[in-house]
């Protein structure tokens, strides 16, 4: 399978970062962080993507808005049933079709006191899959972790698999986020390898590092999106298990990374894929053991 190596759009020069588009094969356009419903902003995005595609042959995947998006107008929650979810996702898929993006990453909704949340996530995705088919895209459901104690759907491998199996569409697969899986596996006594049992459903992966401790980013823990080797994830094991998946794209998803750190992480991923065998694999350094007290979640263990 032809696996493409990519990165999230904020790291690309044209979107404010330090990485040249020619240094990756695919860019994940973060529509979760821009008000693309504004016509001018949408036109600017389409111009940039068209320019990169024509200049460098750049391909794209998309990250759709979600419940944690900062811009209220584009925020969606699949745990509720409303017209806004459908309208925003229709615009996302319209942009995807215009830029030739085959995959759109979506987050499950939040977990509230209602027992209907999981079923509403399934129903929303069932309703969106025909639209995805119409636009020629595949939705990729991303695994999550609990920020505030049991407030997220899609934390456990069996939970994600259940949603995908119930929707039962070729236009819904999985985006495995390694950082999220590492935090959740540590919090609930799972093995990171358990997430790779979703193998045939996994069409894309988000790759980044962290300490596996469920604490706030202000405390230097939590979902840090670090370059490879600056946290505690064993990427040798991760890369070995990638062979079990159908991953088309391996997307390095970083925050506040230097150019040097980013290029080292990309080199490590290329070393795994064999696409850059002439480069040396960067040294992966792990930090000392950290300890944390984690709450236990019962559902879908």
C-alpha positions as CSV (number, residue, x, y, z in Angstrom):
1,X,0.0,0.0,0.0
2,X,1.2,3.5,-0.9
3,X,1.4,5.2,2.5
4,X,1.8,9.0,2.4
5,X,3.8,10.9,5.1
6,X,2.1,14.2,6.1
7,X,1.8,16.9,8.7
8,X,-0.9,19.2,10.1
9,X,-1.4,22.5,8.3
10,X,-0.3,24.9,11.1
11,X,3.3,23.5,10.6
12,X,3.4,24.5,6.9
13,X,4.8,27.9,6.0
14,X,1.8,29.0,4.0
15,X,-0.3,28.5,7.2
16,X,2.2,30.1,9.6
17,X,4.6,27.2,10.3
18,X,8.2,26.5,9.4
19,X,7.9,23.4,7.2
20,X,8.0,23.7,3.4
21,X,5.1,21.8,1.6
22,X,7.7,20.0,-0.5
23,X,9.0,18.3,2.6
24,X,5.8,16.2,3.0
25,X,3.5,14.4,0.7
26,X,0.2,15.3,2.3
27,X,-1.1,18.1,4.5
28,X,-4.0,17.7,6.9
29,X,-5.9,21.0,6.5
30,X,-7.2,21.9,10.0
31,X,-10.8,23.2,9.4
32,X,-11.3,22.8,13.2
33,X,-9.4,26.1,13.7
34,X,-10.6,28.5,11.0
35,X,-13.9,30.1,10.3
36,X,-14.3,28.6,6.8
37,X,-18.0,29.5,6.8
38,X,-16.7,33.0,6.1
39,X,-16.6,33.2,2.3
40,X,-13.4,35.2,2.1
41,X,-11.6,32.8,4.4
42,X,-12.9,29.9,2.4
43,X,-11.6,31.5,-0.8
44,X,-8.2,32.1,0.8
45,X,-8.0,28.4,1.9
46,X,-9.0,27.2,-1.6
47,X,-6.4,29.5,-3.2
48,X,-3.5,28.3,-0.9
49,X,-4.4,24.6,-1.4
50,X,-4.7,25.0,-5.2
51,X,-1.3,26.8,-5.3
52,X,0.4,24.1,-3.3
53,X,-1.2,21.4,-5.4
54,X,-0.1,22.9,-8.7
55,X,3.3,23.9,-7.5
56,X,4.4,20.8,-5.6
57,X,1.8,18.2,-6.2
58,X,0.7,18.4,-2.6
59,X,-2.3,16.3,-1.6
60,X,-4.7,17.0,1.3
61,X,-6.7,15.4,4.0
62,X,-9.0,17.4,6.3
63,X,-9.7,17.6,10.0
64,X,-13.3,18.7,10.6
65,X,-14.5,20.9,13.4
66,X,-15.6,19.2,16.7
67,X,-17.0,19.9,20.1
68,X,-13.7,21.4,21.4
69,X,-13.2,23.8,18.4
70,X,-12.7,27.4,19.7
71,X,-14.9,29.0,17.0
72,X,-18.5,28.7,18.1
73,X,-20.0,29.0,14.6
74,X,-18.2,25.9,13.3
75,X,-18.4,23.8,16.5
76,X,-20.3,20.5,16.1
77,X,-21.3,17.8,18.6
78,X,-22.4,14.4,17.2
79,X,-24.0,13.7,20.6
80,X,-26.9,15.9,19.7
81,X,-29.2,15.9,16.7
82,X,-29.5,19.3,15.0
83,X,-29.3,20.9,11.6
84,X,-26.0,22.7,12.4
85,X,-24.1,19.4,12.5
86,X,-25.3,18.6,9.0
87,X,-24.8,22.1,7.6
88,X,-21.2,22.5,8.8
89,X,-20.2,19.0,7.7
90,X,-21.8,19.5,4.3
91,X,-19.5,22.6,3.9
92,X,-16.5,20.6,5.1
93,X,-17.1,17.9,2.5
94,X,-17.7,20.5,-0.2
95,X,-14.3,21.9,0.5
96,X,-12.8,18.4,0.6
97,X,-14.2,17.7,-2.9
98,X,-12.9,21.0,-4.2
99,X,-9.3,20.3,-3.0
100,X,-9.3,16.6,-3.8
101,X,-9.2,15.4,-0.2
102,X,-10.3,11.8,0.1
103,X,-10.4,11.7,3.9
104,X,-12.1,13.8,6.6
105,X,-11.3,13.3,10.3
106,X,-14.2,13.7,12.7
107,X,-14.4,13.5,16.5
108,X,-17.1,11.7,18.4
109,X,-19.3,13.9,20.5
110,X,-19.3,14.5,24.3
111,X,-20.7,12.2,26.9
112,X,-23.4,13.8,29.0
113,X,-25.9,12.4,31.5
114,X,-28.1,11.3,28.6
115,X,-27.9,7.6,27.7
116,X,-28.7,8.5,24.1
117,X,-25.3,10.1,23.4
118,X,-23.7,7.0,21.9
119,X,-26.8,6.2,19.8
120,X,-27.0,9.8,18.6
121,X,-23.3,9.6,17.4
122,X,-24.2,6.5,15.4
123,X,-27.3,8.1,14.0
124,X,-25.5,11.3,13.0
125,X,-22.8,9.3,11.2
126,X,-25.4,7.1,9.4
127,X,-27.0,10.3,8.1
128,X,-23.7,11.8,7.0
129,X,-22.3,8.8,5.2
130,X,-24.5,9.2,2.1
131,X,-23.3,12.8,1.9
132,X,-19.7,11.6,2.2
133,X,-20.3,9.2,-0.7
134,X,-21.8,12.0,-2.8
135,X,-18.7,14.1,-2.3
136,X,-16.3,11.2,-2.8
137,X,-14.8,11.2,0.7
138,X,-14.4,8.8,3.6
139,X,-15.1,10.0,7.2
140,X,-12.4,8.9,9.7
141,X,-13.6,8.6,13.3
142,X,-10.9,9.6,15.7
143,X,-10.3,7.9,19.1
144,X,-10.4,10.2,22.1
145,X,-9.4,10.4,25.8
146,X,-11.3,11.8,28.8
147,X,-10.4,15.3,29.8
148,X,-12.7,15.7,32.7
149,X,-13.5,12.2,33.8
150,X,-15.8,10.2,31.6
151,X,-16.9,13.1,29.3
152,X,-15.9,11.7,25.9
153,X,-17.3,9.0,23.6
154,X,-14.8,6.9,21.6
155,X,-12.2,6.4,24.2
156,X,-12.0,2.6,24.1
157,X,-11.1,0.4,21.1
158,X,-14.3,-1.6,21.4
159,X,-16.4,1.6,21.6
160,X,-14.9,3.0,18.4
161,X,-15.3,-0.4,16.7
162,X,-18.9,-0.6,17.9
163,X,-19.7,2.8,16.3
164,X,-18.1,1.9,13.0
165,X,-19.8,-1.5,12.8
166,X,-23.2,-0.1,13.7
167,X,-22.9,2.6,11.0
168,X,-21.8,-0.1,8.6
169,X,-20.6,2.1,5.7
170,X,-17.6,2.0,3.4
171,X,-17.5,5.8,4.0
172,X,-16.7,5.5,7.7
173,X,-13.3,4.3,8.9
174,X,-10.9,5.2,11.7
175,X,-8.2,7.7,12.3
176,X,-6.1,6.3,15.1
177,X,-4.5,9.0,17.2
178,X,-1.5,7.5,18.9
179,X,-1.2,10.3,21.5
180,X,-4.8,9.9,22.6
181,X,-4.5,6.1,22.7
182,X,-1.4,6.3,24.9
183,X,-3.1,8.6,27.4
184,X,-6.3,6.4,27.5
185,X,-4.3,3.1,27.7
186,X,-2.4,4.4,30.8
187,X,-5.5,5.8,32.4
188,X,-7.5,2.6,32.1
189,X,-4.9,-0.2,32.2
190,X,-5.1,-1.1,28.5
191,X,-2.3,-2.0,26.2
192,X,-1.5,0.5,23.4
193,X,-1.5,-2.6,21.1
194,X,-5.2,-3.1,21.8
195,X,-5.9,-0.1,19.6
196,X,-4.3,-1.8,16.7
197,X,-6.8,-4.6,16.8
198,X,-9.0,-2.1,14.9
199,X,-6.5,-2.8,12.1
200,X,-8.6,-3.1,9.0
201,X,-10.7,-0.1,9.9
202,X,-7.6,2.2,10.4
203,X,-7.2,4.3,7.3
204,X,-5.1,7.1,8.8
205,X,-3.0,7.8,11.9
206,X,-2.1,10.9,13.9
207,X,1.4,10.5,15.2
208,X,2.8,12.6,18.2
209,X,4.3,12.0,21.6
210,X,3.3,12.7,25.2
211,X,3.9,11.4,28.8
212,X,0.7,9.3,29.0
213,X,-0.6,11.3,32.0
214,X,-4.0,12.7,32.1
215,X,-3.3,16.2,33.4
216,X,-3.7,19.7,32.0
217,X,-1.3,21.0,29.3
218,X,-0.4,23.8,31.7
219,X,1.2,21.2,33.9
220,X,3.3,20.0,31.0
221,X,1.3,16.8,30.7
222,X,-1.9,15.9,28.9
223,X,-2.3,15.9,25.1
224,X,1.0,17.8,24.3
225,X,1.4,16.8,20.7
226,X,5.2,16.6,21.1
227,X,7.8,15.6,18.5
228,X,8.7,11.9,18.6
229,X,11.1,11.1,21.5
230,X,10.2,14.0,23.7
231,X,7.6,12.0,25.6
232,X,7.3,8.3,26.6
233,X,5.6,6.5,23.7
234,X,7.5,3.5,22.4
235,X,7.4,4.3,18.7
236,X,9.4,1.2,17.8
237,X,6.4,-0.8,19.0
238,X,4.0,1.6,17.3
239,X,5.7,1.3,14.0
240,X,5.7,-2.5,14.2
241,X,2.0,-2.5,14.8
242,X,1.2,-0.1,11.9
243,X,1.7,-3.2,9.7
244,X,-1.7,-4.5,11.0
245,X,-3.6,-1.5,9.7
246,X,-4.8,-0.2,6.3
247,X,-3.3,3.3,7.0
248,X,-3.1,5.4,3.8
249,X,-1.7,8.4,5.6
250,X,0.7,8.9,8.6
251,X,0.1,12.4,9.7
252,X,2.6,14.0,12.2
253,X,0.4,16.2,14.3
254,X,2.4,18.7,16.3
255,X,2.1,21.9,18.4
256,X,4.8,24.4,19.1
257,X,7.6,22.3,17.5
258,X,10.8,23.7,16.1
259,X,11.8,23.0,12.5
260,X,14.6,20.8,13.6
261,X,12.4,18.7,15.9
262,X,9.7,18.4,13.2
263,X,12.2,17.3,10.6
264,X,13.6,14.7,12.9
265,X,10.2,13.3,13.6
266,X,9.4,13.1,9.8
267,X,12.8,11.4,9.3
268,X,11.8,8.8,11.9
269,X,8.5,8.1,10.2
270,X,10.2,7.8,6.8
271,X,12.7,5.4,8.2
272,X,9.8,3.1,9.2
273,X,8.2,3.3,5.8
274,X,11.5,2.8,4.0
275,X,10.9,5.9,1.9
276,X,14.0,7.6,3.0
277,X,16.5,4.8,3.8
278,X,19.5,7.1,3.3
279,X,18.6,9.2,6.4
280,X,19.7,8.2,9.9
281,X,17.0,7.4,12.3
282,X,17.0,10.1,15.0
283,X,17.8,9.1,18.6
284,X,14.6,8.6,20.6
285,X,15.1,9.7,24.2
286,X,12.6,8.9,26.9
287,X,12.0,11.0,30.0
288,X,12.1,9.5,33.5
289,X,9.1,7.7,34.9
290,X,6.2,9.9,36.0
291,X,3.4,8.9,38.3
292,X,-0.3,9.8,38.4
293,X,-3.5,8.7,40.0
294,X,-6.1,8.0,37.3
295,X,-9.9,7.4,37.7
296,X,-11.4,4.3,36.2
297,X,-14.1,4.3,33.6
298,X,-16.3,1.2,33.4
299,X,-18.0,1.4,30.0
300,X,-16.5,-0.6,27.2
301,X,-13.4,-1.9,29.1
